[in-house]
Amino acid sequence: MPDNAHLPLFELTRGLTAPEEQTVESVHYGAIAVADARGRLLAWYGDPQMVTYLRSTAKPFQALPFIESKGHEHYGLTPREIAVICASHSGSDEHVSVVREIQRKTGVKEEDLLCGVHPISHEETLKAMAQRGEALSPNRHNCSGKHTGMLASARMRHLPTQDYISADHPLQVHIRETFAEMCVLPTHKVMVGIDGCSAPNFAVPLFNAALGFARLCDPTGGEVAPAARQAACNAIVQAMTSHPDMVAGPGRFDTLLMQAGGGKILSKGGAEGYQGIGLLPGALSPGSPALGIAIKISDGDPSSRAVRATSLEVLRQLGALSPAQLESLQSFGPRFPVTNWRKLAVGVARPCFTLQRSEHSLPGG
C-alpha cells in the first residue's frame, strides 16, 4: 500500500489558546473517493484505489438481486420493508415488527436466521425488554432484515436455505456477481470475507464502491442498465430515502442525514469506519449528475465520530448540503467542540483535508 493511501482527515485539538493555535492531540487518517455513474473519478483524498471491505455499506447491493428478480412483488413487500432489508437497524420494537411482517409474508422463521445475536444500543428498547423479561434474539440483530431478505430470495428461487450464507451458495454467488457489475469490476476482483453477521462481505477499491453508489442512484447515468436493474435500483433508493428511520434508527447518522437530504441523499454506513453515500441527480444543482462517495477511516473509528464528520465535510465541500441542512446535523460535525466530563470545552474536533479534484469535477460549495 502506498505511503499516501491514508492521509489526515480529522483532528482533535486541546489548549487554552484560540482554536487555530491549539495543539493537535490526535488525528484520524483515511481515504475518500467521489465518482459519477459514467465512471469518472471526480474528487479524492488519499488513495482512491485502496481496497477495503464495505461491511454493512454493502447491504443495498446485497438486496439488489432479490428486488431485481421482483421478490418484493412476489411477496407483496412494501417500501418500508425493502428499507429494513437494506438496514443496519437499531433493534427497536418497530424495527422488529417490520422484520416479523416480512417473515410472515415470506414464510421465513426467526430460527432460520444465521446472523446470531448481539447487544443493541437503543436504550428505550433495552429498558422495555428488561421490563418484559425479554431476551435478545436474532430478529434484534441489526442485520436481521438482510438475512430475512436473503432467505426469502432463496425460498422464492427454490434454493437450499440451510447454508444460505455459504460463499459458494448460488444465492451468494449471484449477489457477488451483481455487486461486481454495479462496481464495474470482474467478479474475481471482488475480495470476499465473512462479515460480523456471518454472511459474505466484499472488498473493492474505494473508487469502485463510489461508482457503485452513483450507479445505484442513477442506473441510466453511465452504461444503461437493463430495465429490471433500473427498476430495482430505483426501488431500493426510493425505499431507503423515503423510510430512513428503517435504515438505522432514532438519532443515528444515516437516518438523520437522509431526512435532512429530503430524498436527494442516500446514506449507508458500515463497521470499521466505512461510509457510502449516493447523491441523486439534481442533488447539487438542477441537472447535476448522480455521484457516489466512499470513505474509509483507517483506524476503524470505534466511536464513528471521524467518519460522520468527514462525511459532512465531503458533502459541504461538494456543495450538497445547505447551511440549514448542516445546522440540523451539527451534533455530528463537521466541526464540534471537544468537551470534558464537566461539559467544559477544552478543544476542537475538525476536518483537516481538502478534496483533490479532476478536470471533470463539479464546482463545490
Buried (B, 14 or more C-beta within 10 A) or exposed (E): EEEEBBBBBBBBBBBEEEEEEBEBBBBBBBBBBBBBBBBBBBBBBBBBBBBBBBBBBBBBBBBBBBBBBBBBEBBEBBBBBBBBBBBBBBBBBBBBEBBBBBBEBBEBEBEBBBBEBBEBEBEEBBEEBEEEEEEBBBBBBBBBBBBBBBBBBBBBBEBEBEBBBBBEBEBBBBBBEBBBBBBBBEEEEBEBEEBBBBBBBBBBBBBBBBBBBBBBBBBBBBEEBEEEBBBBBBBBBBBBBBBBBBBBBBEBBBBBBBBBBEBBBBBBBBBBBBBBBBBBBEBBEEEBBBBBBBBBBBBBBEEBBBBBBBBBBBBBBBBBBEEEBBEBBEEBBBBBEBEEEEEEEBBBBBBBBEBBBEEEBBEBE
